[in-house]
Amino acid sequence: MPSEATCMVCDRNAQQVPLLAIQFQDQSYWICPQHLPILIHKPEQLADKLPGVENLPHPEEHHH
């Protein structure tokens, strides 16, 4: 993970876009609002950046 906070998808930093910090499996990651829907709706697309995320329940499987 880079020392500077950058979006895990597009590598833009906080000088370019707002960044949201997330924690997953005791690791810290950053994601910009543009890519947050991927994390919410299609997390398996981030499997190369968030190992283990492919094991999360699919959105249609969780209920609010």
Phi and psi in radians as a Rosetta constraint file:
Dihedral C 1 N 2 CA 2 C 2 CIRCULARHARMONIC -1.114 0.35
Dihedral N 2 CA 2 C 2 N 3 CIRCULARHARMONIC 2.674 0.35
Dihedral C 2 N 3 CA 3 C 3 CIRCULARHARMONIC -1.238 0.35
Dihedral N 3 CA 3 C 3 N 4 CIRCULARHARMONIC -0.560 0.35
Dihedral C 3 N 4 CA 4 C 4 CIRCULARHARMONIC -1.473 0.35
Dihedral N 4 CA 4 C 4 N 5 CIRCULARHARMONIC 2.448 0.35
Dihedral C 4 N 5 CA 5 C 5 CIRCULARHARMONIC -1.179 0.35
Dihedral N 5 CA 5 C 5 N 6 CIRCULARHARMONIC 2.119 0.35
Dihedral C 5 N 6 CA 6 C 6 CIRCULARHARMONIC -2.419 0.35
Dihedral N 6 CA 6 C 6 N 7 CIRCULARHARMONIC 2.680 0.35
Dihedral C 6 N 7 CA 7 C 7 CIRCULARHARMONIC -1.074 0.35
Dihedral N 7 CA 7 C 7 N 8 CIRCULARHARMONIC 2.308 0.35
Dihedral C 7 N 8 CA 8 C 8 CIRCULARHARMONIC -1.159 0.35
Dihedral N 8 CA 8 C 8 N 9 CIRCULARHARMONIC -0.280 0.35
Dihedral C 8 N 9 CA 9 C 9 CIRCULARHARMONIC -1.701 0.35
Dihedral N 9 CA 9 C 9 N 10 CIRCULARHARMONIC -0.900 0.35
Dihedral C 9 N 10 CA 10 C 10 CIRCULARHARMONIC -1.874 0.35
Dihedral N 10 CA 10 C 10 N 11 CIRCULARHARMONIC -0.076 0.35
Dihedral C 10 N 11 CA 11 C 11 CIRCULARHARMONIC 1.129 0.35
Dihedral N 11 CA 11 C 11 N 12 CIRCULARHARMONIC 0.254 0.35
Dihedral C 11 N 12 CA 12 C 12 CIRCULARHARMONIC -1.356 0.35
Dihedral N 12 CA 12 C 12 N 13 CIRCULARHARMONIC 2.621 0.35
Dihedral C 12 N 13 CA 13 C 13 CIRCULARHARMONIC -1.796 0.35
Dihedral N 13 CA 13 C 13 N 14 CIRCULARHARMONIC 3.125 0.35
Dihedral C 13 N 14 CA 14 C 14 CIRCULARHARMONIC -1.203 0.35
Dihedral N 14 CA 14 C 14 N 15 CIRCULARHARMONIC -0.219 0.35
Dihedral C 14 N 15 CA 15 C 15 CIRCULARHARMONIC -1.374 0.35
Dihedral N 15 CA 15 C 15 N 16 CIRCULARHARMONIC -0.347 0.35
Dihedral C 15 N 16 CA 16 C 16 CIRCULARHARMONIC -1.783 0.35
Dihedral N 16 CA 16 C 16 N 17 CIRCULARHARMONIC -0.637 0.35
Dihedral C 16 N 17 CA 17 C 17 CIRCULARHARMONIC -2.564 0.35
Dihedral N 17 CA 17 C 17 N 18 CIRCULARHARMONIC 2.745 0.35
Dihedral C 17 N 18 CA 18 C 18 CIRCULARHARMONIC -1.161 0.35
Dihedral N 18 CA 18 C 18 N 19 CIRCULARHARMONIC 2.531 0.35
Dihedral C 18 N 19 CA 19 C 19 CIRCULARHARMONIC -2.154 0.35
Dihedral N 19 CA 19 C 19 N 20 CIRCULARHARMONIC 2.479 0.35
Dihedral C 19 N 20 CA 20 C 20 CIRCULARHARMONIC -1.920 0.35
Dihedral N 20 CA 20 C 20 N 21 CIRCULARHARMONIC 2.313 0.35
Dihedral C 20 N 21 CA 21 C 21 CIRCULARHARMONIC -1.527 0.35
Dihedral N 21 CA 21 C 21 N 22 CIRCULARHARMONIC 2.383 0.35
Dihedral C 21 N 22 CA 22 C 22 CIRCULARHARMONIC -2.276 0.35
Dihedral N 22 CA 22 C 22 N 23 CIRCULARHARMONIC 2.731 0.35
Dihedral C 22 N 23 CA 23 C 23 CIRCULARHARMONIC -2.091 0.35
Dihedral N 23 CA 23 C 23 N 24 CIRCULARHARMONIC 2.350 0.35
Dihedral C 23 N 24 CA 24 C 24 CIRCULARHARMONIC -2.613 0.35
Dihedral N 24 CA 24 C 24 N 25 CIRCULARHARMONIC 2.181 0.35
Dihedral C 24 N 25 CA 25 C 25 CIRCULARHARMONIC 0.855 0.35
Dihedral N 25 CA 25 C 25 N 26 CIRCULARHARMONIC 0.901 0.35
Dihedral C 25 N 26 CA 26 C 26 CIRCULARHARMONIC 1.096 0.35
Dihedral N 26 CA 26 C 26 N 27 CIRCULARHARMONIC 0.343 0.35
Dihedral C 26 N 27 CA 27 C 27 CIRCULARHARMONIC -2.089 0.35
Dihedral N 27 CA 27 C 27 N 28 CIRCULARHARMONIC 2.650 0.35
Dihedral C 27 N 28 CA 28 C 28 CIRCULARHARMONIC -1.812 0.35
Dihedral N 28 CA 28 C 28 N 29 CIRCULARHARMONIC 2.408 0.35
Dihedral C 28 N 29 CA 29 C 29 CIRCULARHARMONIC -2.387 0.35
Dihedral N 29 CA 29 C 29 N 30 CIRCULARHARMONIC 2.858 0.35
Dihedral C 29 N 30 CA 30 C 30 CIRCULARHARMONIC -2.200 0.35
Dihedral N 30 CA 30 C 30 N 31 CIRCULARHARMONIC 2.527 0.35
Dihedral C 30 N 31 CA 31 C 31 CIRCULARHARMONIC -2.541 0.35
Dihedral N 31 CA 31 C 31 N 32 CIRCULARHARMONIC 2.501 0.35
Dihedral C 31 N 32 CA 32 C 32 CIRCULARHARMONIC -1.545 0.35
Dihedral N 32 CA 32 C 32 N 33 CIRCULARHARMONIC 2.773 0.35
Dihedral C 32 N 33 CA 33 C 33 CIRCULARHARMONIC -1.011 0.35
Dihedral N 33 CA 33 C 33 N 34 CIRCULARHARMONIC -0.533 0.35
Dihedral C 33 N 34 CA 34 C 34 CIRCULARHARMONIC -1.082 0.35
Dihedral N 34 CA 34 C 34 N 35 CIRCULARHARMONIC -0.603 0.35
Dihedral C 34 N 35 CA 35 C 35 CIRCULARHARMONIC -1.757 0.35
Dihedral N 35 CA 35 C 35 N 36 CIRCULARHARMONIC -0.054 0.35
Dihedral C 35 N 36 CA 36 C 36 CIRCULARHARMONIC -1.007 0.35
Dihedral N 36 CA 36 C 36 N 37 CIRCULARHARMONIC -0.680 0.35
Dihedral C 36 N 37 CA 37 C 37 CIRCULARHARMONIC -1.024 0.35
Dihedral N 37 CA 37 C 37 N 38 CIRCULARHARMONIC -0.532 0.35
Dihedral C 37 N 38 CA 38 C 38 CIRCULARHARMONIC -1.105 0.35
Dihedral N 38 CA 38 C 38 N 39 CIRCULARHARMONIC -0.803 0.35
Dihedral C 38 N 39 CA 39 C 39 CIRCULARHARMONIC -1.074 0.35
Dihedral N 39 CA 39 C 39 N 40 CIRCULARHARMONIC -0.663 0.35
Dihedral C 39 N 40 CA 40 C 40 CIRCULARHARMONIC -1.336 0.35
Dihedral N 40 CA 40 C 40 N 41 CIRCULARHARMONIC -0.831 0.35
Dihedral C 40 N 41 CA 41 C 41 CIRCULARHARMONIC -1.750 0.35
Dihedral N 41 CA 41 C 41 N 42 CIRCULARHARMONIC -0.486 0.35
Dihedral C 41 N 42 CA 42 C 42 CIRCULARHARMONIC -2.421 0.35
Dihedral N 42 CA 42 C 42 N 43 CIRCULARHARMONIC 1.005 0.35
Dihedral C 42 N 43 CA 43 C 43 CIRCULARHARMONIC -1.031 0.35
Dihedral N 43 CA 43 C 43 N 44 CIRCULARHARMONIC -0.447 0.35
Dihedral C 43 N 44 CA 44 C 44 CIRCULARHARMONIC -1.070 0.35
Dihedral N 44 CA 44 C 44 N 45 CIRCULARHARMONIC -0.385 0.35
Dihedral C 44 N 45 CA 45 C 45 CIRCULARHARMONIC -1.223 0.35
Dihedral N 45 CA 45 C 45 N 46 CIRCULARHARMONIC -0.240 0.35
Dihedral C 45 N 46 CA 46 C 46 CIRCULARHARMONIC -1.789 0.35
Dihedral N 46 CA 46 C 46 N 47 CIRCULARHARMONIC 0.216 0.35
Dihedral C 46 N 47 CA 47 C 47 CIRCULARHARMONIC -0.989 0.35
Dihedral N 47 CA 47 C 47 N 48 CIRCULARHARMONIC -0.571 0.35
Dihedral C 47 N 48 CA 48 C 48 CIRCULARHARMONIC -1.304 0.35
Dihedral N 48 CA 48 C 48 N 49 CIRCULARHARMONIC -0.307 0.35
Dihedral C 48 N 49 CA 49 C 49 CIRCULARHARMONIC -1.831 0.35
Dihedral N 49 CA 49 C 49 N 50 CIRCULARHARMONIC -0.478 0.35
Dihedral C 49 N 50 CA 50 C 50 CIRCULARHARMONIC -2.211 0.35
Dihedral N 50 CA 50 C 50 N 51 CIRCULARHARMONIC 1.444 0.35
Dihedral C 50 N 51 CA 51 C 51 CIRCULARHARMONIC -0.970 0.35
Dihedral N 51 CA 51 C 51 N 52 CIRCULARHARMONIC 2.250 0.35
Dihedral C 51 N 52 CA 52 C 52 CIRCULARHARMONIC 1.740 0.35
Dihedral N 52 CA 52 C 52 N 53 CIRCULARHARMONIC -0.250 0.35
Dihedral C 52 N 53 CA 53 C 53 CIRCULARHARMONIC -1.142 0.35
Dihedral N 53 CA 53 C 53 N 54 CIRCULARHARMONIC -0.409 0.35
Dihedral C 53 N 54 CA 54 C 54 CIRCULARHARMONIC -1.152 0.35
Dihedral N 54 CA 54 C 54 N 55 CIRCULARHARMONIC -0.256 0.35
Dihedral C 54 N 55 CA 55 C 55 CIRCULARHARMONIC -1.552 0.35
Dihedral N 55 CA 55 C 55 N 56 CIRCULARHARMONIC -0.062 0.35
Dihedral C 55 N 56 CA 56 C 56 CIRCULARHARMONIC -1.195 0.35
Dihedral N 56 CA 56 C 56 N 57 CIRCULARHARMONIC 2.638 0.35
Dihedral C 56 N 57 CA 57 C 57 CIRCULARHARMONIC -1.097 0.35
Dihedral N 57 CA 57 C 57 N 58 CIRCULARHARMONIC 2.560 0.35
Dihedral C 57 N 58 CA 58 C 58 CIRCULARHARMONIC -1.224 0.35
Dihedral N 58 CA 58 C 58 N 59 CIRCULARHARMONIC 2.628 0.35
Dihedral C 58 N 59 CA 59 C 59 CIRCULARHARMONIC -0.900 0.35
Dihedral N 59 CA 59 C 59 N 60 CIRCULARHARMONIC -0.670 0.35
Dihedral C 59 N 60 CA 60 C 60 CIRCULARHARMONIC -1.214 0.35
Dihedral N 60 CA 60 C 60 N 61 CIRCULARHARMONIC -0.215 0.35
Dihedral C 60 N 61 CA 61 C 61 CIRCULARHARMONIC -1.588 0.35
Dihedral N 61 CA 61 C 61 N 62 CIRCULARHARMONIC -0.283 0.35
Dihedral C 61 N 62 CA 62 C 62 CIRCULARHARMONIC -1.783 0.35
Dihedral N 62 CA 62 C 62 N 63 CIRCULARHARMONIC 2.710 0.35
Dihedral C 62 N 63 CA 63 C 63 CIRCULARHARMONIC -2.231 0.35
Dihedral N 63 CA 63 C 63 N 64 CIRCULARHARMONIC 2.545 0.35
